[in-house]
């Protein structure tokens, strides 16, 4: 009797242990350690929440800069550094240098300086940004502008392996952070303005061998959709759900790029992300729903197969990319505890879905000025479109006016944060509208495939281009809203100290009360902030840090050296953000704050 | 000796006359090529000139959003057209074949350019002539 119990007990122990033998257990453990910020998104759920409370709403007013570091590079500094075991890993915009800094001595322990053909700069639509590094098992992963994915030894910066993910000659580039889930490092691809084929690709973290590719568009064998298993709002999608919504071969220049953030739930074994705009920006040229652009994907991490998906903006007419972060949170929705996925889309709607089944629970505007649709039908998932703001209905060579939001959306890639303490989401938003004129274009490999010109401006009668809001994803309501002169283009951080941090395009680093939104601290950093705030502990002291370095789409005028160009340049951003020139110049630095 | 020198003088005469016609012809065509744009007294443009502004967008990364030269290394087109009296034929030749030694690609295979040489020339010529005062979206002549 005793022997049998021991054997079965041992078997159970083995089973228990094997369930933890997942390769990124290392990354997960490091991320749980409050000394670290080991994952670019804070955690796999993309909550950007820290359990640190040493800095709290009572004392954050006493924050001050503790130290700074200049990256030596200009142009838009997106993303944030990582901190793992007393070492800070810093990345830069093109040329994508990586520095490992000792937090004890401040010395640069190693540097990685990739050699890339500068021609790639010319095909990066929206500045030469890079959204950050990932870490797992002694390796730092960098995804370069030229689509090289490289694994560096985290101790000495030497290249362990490198692989080319895309082709810059046809304007495929890399801007998003690679993410490590289980035994894979996953990367997207940028170039939706150049008619590329959007996709997400998984590589083995040890060898760099490509394991699977999931295209956003094309026949089922490319998209990894199972006609009888993959569902859209609970219904099986059927055969060739993508190509059947495109005219002829147009899906081959169909965009659907993947350049945002990815989240992961180890219980569902699904990774969650969104696809970008369909090619071209001229909707008249590409009839059909253009699936699966503007879509939330849930893919199995082992095989890449799509379990469920949901297309938010069928037949896009405004460039409302679906790539923003998919925040996973276990919250109460309509009286029921749900494993939810919350997403603040470019199109101005804040969505709450069940991340297990893909059921749509809530979809409400997170800026009241949104006007291209009145609401989202929760059973069909379809937006109720307003003809007056349809660029398709307006037609080619006609300027359709006063559409809200502008193409850069009510929120672009700048990520929101979630606090399990308040159960609120903290969202950096844009408050802009546009005029949009579509026109006919032809596809030429490596050349822009856009076919639209835009003007951007604040909503009528208002002069603020942004708001920082708190959002209730159950009720679909704004709880509080702080207007900002410019779009809030930085990533937010929420903490257990009941403080929420973000940065502004003028360069202010700000702390606000998580419950009331009251501003508790601000500091003017050297340049506009488009980076993501992060926090860590070192020798028992809490630090909060953010990059400064204006750029990205909104800051393109200054970063790209064309701030005096006409208003329609940079897809309308020059006109919309012209006054940024009175507040910031280019820069590239990290400011680290403490009490 | 005398025959040769007569032949040389006649040859030189023909050469000069031929060149005089050629120069006059070039100046004439540059003058004539104002026909490629339509701009009214208020600086509003016709449909093809407006389209020329839009298609110029392909050139903007190198030649600047205002066609006055860009960080991409391209020359100021407004000065070039004005100072060198570049007519439509010359413009089309440069754009379609490119200036490979200077890093300008040949655009003859790009349908966003090769269908609209006339519109693009018209827009740039109108800017160069001062008929459209600045860059940016020109106002269209109402129907």
Contacts between the chains, C-beta under 8 A, distances in Angstrom:
chain1	res1	chain2	res2	distance
A	122	B	61	6.1
A	122	B	72	6.9
A	397	B	47	8.0
A	439	B	51	7.7
A	439	B	54	5.9
A	441	B	112	5.5
A	442	B	110	7.4
A	442	B	111	3.6
A	442	B	112	5.4
A	444	B	109	7.2
A	444	B	110	4.6
A	444	B	111	7.0
A	444	B	112	6.7
A	447	B	58	7.1
A	447	B	110	6.3
A	447	B	112	7.0
A	448	B	57	7.9
A	448	B	58	7.3
A	453	B	54	6.3
A	453	B	57	7.3
A	453	B	137	6.8
A	455	B	137	7.4
A	560	B	71	7.8
A	561	B	71	5.0
A	562	B	64	7.7
A	562	B	65	5.9
A	562	B	70	7.9
A	562	B	71	7.4
A	565	B	64	7.4
A	565	B	65	3.5
A	565	B	66	6.4
A	565	B	135	7.1
A	566	B	65	5.5
A	566	B	66	6.5
A	566	B	134	7.2
A	566	B	135	4.2
A	566	B	136	3.0
A	566	B	137	7.2
A	567	B	136	5.6
A	567	B	137	7.4
A	568	B	136	6.2
A	568	B	137	5.4
A	569	B	60	7.1
A	569	B	65	4.2
A	574	B	65	7.6
